[in-house]
Amino acid sequence: MATNIVRESAKIYEFPVRDLARLNAMRERQTPKPVIYESGSASWYHEEAIREAERAPKQ
């Protein structure tokens, strides 16, 4: 019985993308999107109240 068995690691092959639109869509999904913290000016007072509560010293 053989006790010295060597196993090779799996090889990962990247499939070619033939469609240019799909390739661009893949690249777009991989790029990080900017984070939008505020969306609109109607609730600025609410956002400011949250910031004040976060800045207040914790008891």
VOPAGU-2260 file (C-alpha; in pm, 1 decimal, decimal comma):
REM VOPAGU-2260
SITE   aa  ch    i         X         Y         Z
SITE  MET   A    0       0,0       0,0       0,0
SITE  ALA   A    1     137,2     339,9    -101,3
SITE  THR   A    2     154,9     594,9     179,7
SITE  ASN   A    3     319,6     877,2     -14,0
SITE  ILE   A    4      34,2    1015,8    -226,9
SITE  VAL   A    5      83,2    1361,8    -376,9
SITE  ARG   A    6    -226,9    1554,5    -477,6
SITE  GLU   A    7    -206,5    1846,7    -713,1
SITE  SER   A    8    -397,2    2166,2    -649,4
SITE  ALA   A    9    -696,0    2245,7    -867,2
SITE  LYS   A   10    -635,8    2469,7   -1165,7
SITE  ILE   A   11    -878,3    2756,3   -1225,1
SITE  TYR   A   12    -935,7    2855,7   -1584,7
SITE  GLU   A   13   -1099,8    3183,8   -1681,1
SITE  PHE   A   14   -1358,5    3145,2   -1952,1
SITE  PRO   A   15   -1324,1    3390,0   -2240,7
SITE  VAL   A   16   -1599,4    3648,7   -2276,3
SITE  ARG   A   17   -1686,4    3692,7   -2640,4
SITE  ASP   A   18   -1958,8    3952,8   -2612,0
SITE  LEU   A   19   -1819,9    4306,4   -2564,1
SITE  ALA   A   20   -2135,7    4427,7   -2387,3
SITE  ARG   A   21   -2111,6    4142,3   -2134,7
SITE  LEU   A   22   -1743,1    4213,6   -2081,8
SITE  ASN   A   23   -1816,1    4581,5   -2011,0
SITE  ALA   A   24   -2099,3    4483,9   -1775,3
SITE  MET   A   25   -1864,6    4253,4   -1583,9
SITE  ARG   A   26   -1603,9    4526,9   -1551,6
SITE  GLU   A   27   -1866,3    4776,4   -1437,0
SITE  ARG   A   28   -1987,4    4540,7   -1163,5
SITE  GLN   A   29   -1632,5    4502,0   -1034,3
SITE  THR   A   30   -1558,8    4873,9   -1001,2
SITE  PRO   A   31   -1651,9    5020,3    -661,6
SITE  LYS   A   32   -1944,7    5261,5    -661,0
SITE  PRO   A   33   -1936,0    5591,2    -468,6
SITE  VAL   A   34   -2130,5    5600,9    -144,4
SITE  ILE   A   35   -2401,8    5866,1    -126,2
SITE  TYR   A   36   -2462,7    5971,4     232,1
SITE  GLU   A   37   -2740,1    6221,3     171,5
SITE  SER   A   38   -3005,7    6202,7     -93,8
SITE  GLY   A   39   -3203,6    6523,0    -106,5
SITE  SER   A   40   -3226,4    6839,6      92,9
SITE  ALA   A   41   -3569,8    6791,3     246,9
SITE  SER   A   42   -3443,5    6594,7     546,8
SITE  TRP   A   43   -3124,4    6785,0     626,2
SITE  TYR   A   44   -3246,5    6857,7     978,3
SITE  HIS   A   45   -3298,4    6488,2    1044,3
SITE  GLU   A   46   -2948,6    6404,4     921,6
SITE  GLU   A   47   -2803,6    6682,7    1137,6
SITE  ALA   A   48   -2988,5    6551,9    1444,8
SITE  ILE   A   49   -2837,2    6208,2    1387,0
SITE  ARG   A   50   -2489,1    6359,3    1357,7
SITE  GLU   A   51   -2541,9    6556,7    1679,6
SITE  ALA   A   52   -2649,4    6242,1    1863,0
SITE  GLU   A   53   -2337,7    6061,9    1741,8
SITE  ARG   A   54   -2111,5    6348,5    1854,1
SITE  ALA   A   55   -2272,0    6372,3    2198,9
SITE  PRO   A   56   -2065,6    6213,6    2478,9
SITE  LYS   A   57   -2191,6    5871,2    2578,7
SITE  GLN   A   58   -2289,2    5826,5    2943,1
